[in-house]
Amino acid sequence: MKVVIAIDSFKGSMSSMEAGNAACAGIRRACGASVIVKPLADGGEGTTEALVEGLGGKYVSLEVRGPLGGMVQAKYGILPDGRTAVMEMAQAAGIVLVKREELDPWKATTYGVGEMILDAVRRGCREFIIGIGGSATSEGGMGMLRALGYEFLDGQGKPIRDGLQDLDRIEQIRGEHVPKELRECHFRIACDVTNPLCGENGAVYVFGPQKGVKESEKRLLDEKMRHYARKTSEFTHRDCSLLEGAGAAGGLGFAFMSYLPDAELRSGIEIVLKAIRLEEEVKDADIVITGEGRLDSQTAMGKVPVGVARLAKKYGARVIAFAGSVTDGAAECNRKGIDAFFPIVRGVTTLDEAMAPENARRNLELAAEQVFRLLSGGSGR
């Protein structure tokens, strides 16, 4: 029997690999199955950790400009091939880096994201996996582009200021100082929203309020973004403002698609599944194990376990999911390819006790063992 494990993190309890290894230990205690453990994430928070630790990569730390201009310590990963960098834009421009009362969409910048990319390019990376969720910015990715060497100038040929405040003053865009190495780079951008750049479904109207945009400012700031899009189109000779995902991360999706010649916006789970080469292992698997901290109706709407199940069913494998907690709505997961799911908590307990890492790992290990004792005909060791 071949078993492939790809479990999302149990946030606050176990990383993806910790959960996978716990399930693996239980299965091996129950039977002599061949077990493969793969890291898993959805392109958002935790993706860098999952891929670096799961695939044996290394971390790089550096100081970059934060969303409000001060320096912050950022971290990204380089995978074992030495060519693939894994990043989360939130490390440099995330909303978690700014106190709620200090949120400022007029000035917040993605400059540090560009600094991270340049650092990886200088280290030889040419493949990029970048998660762009959780931004504090609404400036269309202009800051990142400036860090990469693009110049955004006003009518007098002077650089405009950081943030969204001066987007409507852009009259010239130049790219003479962009490193030629960027043309050799391929960017896979993990993006699970479909919003365009501008309009009532765009970056300012939909995502701006959580970043400090006031209701009375929406129209003005959206007009600034439209001006930026027009000038970008004149410079690049294409209009990416209406593409699905252009409005992601305050327009960072638009910046990638407009200015970087080999960039693609894709579902986060799709990118990760390809990066970990899960399909190659699933092709001849008998059982695929997945799961996450909480299985509910939202899981069935396309979250990580369902993405794994969809791939497993392509090759006829049975799919089992484990979770810290399970709601009534989780029954929908059975219709999305998960054959059976099991909560791992073994008795009445407090939430803190259930989420304690040592308890969570032990509970998952024991749950996996019991399930596989049944599946292997009770012939465990």
LINMO-V748210 format. One record per backbone hydrogen bond with DSSP energy under -1.0 kcal/mol. NH is the residue of the N-H (numbers start at 0). CO is the residue of the C=O. E is the energy in kcal/mol with one decimal. If there is no record, write none. Layout:
BEGIN
NH/CO/E
NH/CO/E
END
This chain:
BEGIN
2/33/-3.3
3/286/-2.2
4/35/-3.4
5/288/-3.2
7/290/-2.3
9/13/-2.2
12/9/-2.9
13/9/-2.1
18/14/-2.5
19/15/-2.5
20/16/-2.7
21/17/-1.8
22/18/-2.3
23/19/-2.2
24/20/-2.2
25/21/-1.8
26/22/-2.4
27/23/-2.5
28/24/-1.4
29/25/-1.2
30/26/-2.2
33/0/-2.8
35/2/-2.6
37/4/-3.0
46/43/-2.1
49/45/-2.5
50/46/-2.5
51/47/-2.7
52/48/-2.4
53/49/-1.9
54/50/-2.0
56/51/-2.8
57/77/-2.4
59/75/-2.9
61/73/-2.2
63/71/-2.5
65/69/-3.9
68/65/-1.7
71/63/-2.8
73/61/-3.0
75/59/-2.2
76/85/-2.8
77/57/-2.7
78/83/-2.7
81/78/-2.5
84/126/-3.0
85/76/-2.9
86/128/-2.9
88/130/-3.0
90/87/-2.4
91/88/-1.7
92/88/-2.6
93/89/-1.4
94/133/-2.6
96/93/-1.5
97/94/-1.4
101/98/-2.1
102/99/-1.2
106/103/-1.2
107/103/-2.5
108/66/-2.2
112/109/-1.5
113/109/-1.1
114/110/-1.6
115/111/-2.0
116/112/-2.1
117/113/-2.6
118/114/-2.1
119/115/-2.0
120/116/-2.4
121/117/-2.4
122/118/-1.0
123/120/-1.7
124/119/-2.5
125/82/-2.2
126/82/-2.9
127/185/-2.5
128/84/-2.7
129/187/-2.3
130/86/-2.6
131/189/-1.4
135/92/-2.5
139/249/-2.8
141/138/-1.7
144/140/-2.0
145/141/-2.4
146/142/-2.1
147/143/-1.5
148/145/-1.4
149/144/-2.4
150/173/-2.7
152/171/-2.8
153/157/-2.8
156/153/-1.9
159/151/-2.1
163/104/-1.1
164/105/-2.4
166/163/-1.4
168/165/-2.3
169/166/-1.1
170/152/-3.2
171/152/-2.0
173/150/-2.2
177/174/-1.4
181/178/-1.7
182/179/-1.4
183/180/-1.7
184/181/-1.3
185/125/-2.9
186/261/-2.9
187/127/-3.1
188/263/-3.1
189/129/-2.5
190/265/-3.1
196/240/-3.0
201/198/-1.9
202/196/-1.9
205/201/-2.3
206/202/-1.2
210/207/-2.1
211/208/-1.4
212/207/-2.2
216/213/-1.6
220/216/-2.7
221/217/-2.5
222/218/-1.9
223/219/-1.8
224/220/-1.9
225/221/-2.2
226/222/-2.1
227/223/-2.0
228/224/-2.3
229/225/-2.3
230/226/-2.5
231/227/-2.3
232/228/-2.3
233/229/-2.1
234/230/-1.7
235/231/-3.1
236/232/-2.2
242/239/-1.2
245/242/-2.1
246/194/-2.7
247/244/-1.6
251/247/-1.1
252/247/-1.7
253/245/-1.7
254/250/-1.7
255/251/-2.2
256/252/-2.2
257/253/-2.3
258/254/-2.5
259/255/-1.6
263/186/-2.3
265/188/-2.8
270/266/-2.1
271/267/-2.3
272/268/-2.7
273/269/-1.7
274/270/-2.3
275/271/-2.4
277/272/-1.9
281/277/-2.3
282/278/-1.6
284/281/-1.8
285/1/-2.3
286/1/-1.9
287/317/-3.0
288/3/-2.9
289/319/-2.6
291/321/-1.1
294/324/-2.4
299/295/-1.0
300/297/-1.1
301/298/-1.1
302/298/-1.4
306/302/-1.7
307/303/-2.1
308/304/-2.4
309/305/-2.6
310/306/-1.5
311/307/-2.4
312/308/-2.6
313/309/-1.0
314/311/-1.3
315/312/-1.0
316/311/-2.1
317/285/-2.2
319/287/-2.4
320/339/-2.2
321/289/-2.0
322/341/-1.9
324/292/-1.5
326/294/-2.1
329/326/-1.5
330/327/-1.6
331/328/-1.7
332/329/-2.2
333/330/-1.2
335/332/-1.1
337/332/-2.1
338/318/-1.2
339/318/-1.3
341/320/-2.3
343/322/-2.1
353/349/-2.4
354/350/-2.2
359/355/-2.8
360/356/-2.6
361/357/-2.0
362/358/-2.8
363/359/-2.4
364/360/-2.4
365/361/-2.4
366/362/-2.3
367/363/-2.6
368/364/-2.1
369/365/-2.1
370/366/-2.1
371/367/-2.2
372/368/-1.6
373/369/-1.4
374/370/-2.1
375/371/-1.9
376/373/-1.5
377/372/-3.4
END
